[in-house]
Amino acid sequence: MKRITITIIAVVAIISSVSAQVTLSDLSPNELKSIDLSGKYVGQRHQYTPDHTAFMQSFEYEFNLKQSGDIITGTSTIIKADGEYADIKLRGVIVGDKLYFEEYQIVNQDKDPNMVWCYKSGALSIKKDGENLKLVGATNSYMAEYYVPCTGGYTDLTKVDNSNNFKMDNAVPASTIDAKINMGVSPNPFLDATKINYTIPNNANVTLEVYDITGKKVATLEDNIAKNAGSYDVDFSAKSYGLAAGVLIAKLTVNGKVYSSEMVQMK
């Protein structure tokens, strides 16, 4: 496998350069329904400095994915400039226009004995560049055993095999619909309990659920409840559901449209 030369660059400079060269688009609801993420993706993982104001190093990064329904399995490969690398198992689930994933087991590696790989996890936005499928976004990283945060980083991957990506559609992209709906989790990461907050601009029927990274539903916090326009906080206790440390997904359905947010439980 080819190794690449890495240049340390400020976050602003990288983002400006990418924006100038590539215009990414959202997928329409019909494209999302037809999507198959199975295949090979290549690109880069840029690691943040501790204060998240710059990138301190970049890596060659690859995904090899297989999709079954909304469930994703596969491997990632991360390669340093000096040739050190790791092949890592990953798993995930598609929720709306995002791929939620986590790395969880190193299957092959070559590194300095004193160096520790951090597992990456989070939500990558599913985008398109013309007919090319992209997985992009800022995601967290964690020490494997206790889910203690590392510095995190930004991932930019492009599908490179010849398999079908999605059926092209000229409909309105999903993310432009009801754009005023906001959702978040605080604190995040959390130990035992946290709050899921959301704002809806109009009266709506709301369902709020929590899933684990394998796509299994672990809690239904609100079930098709009629809500007035406004902001809401919903308590969530991982301890009440017997959950261990790991990545969870809060899924908010508002009048049939899906929104989501990552939740990370630490030990």
Secondary structure by P-SEA (a helix, b strand, c coil): cbbbbbbbbcaaaaaaaaaacbbbbbbcaaaaaaccccbbbbbbbbbbcccccccccccbbbbbccccccccccbbbbbccccbbbbbbbbbbbcccbbbbbbcccccccccccbbbbbbbbbbbbcccccbbbbbbbbbbbccccccccccbbbbbbbcccccccccccccccccccccbbbbbcccccccbbbbbbccccbbbbbbbbbcccccccccccccccccbbbbbbbbbcccccccbbbbbbbbbcccbbbbbbbbbcc
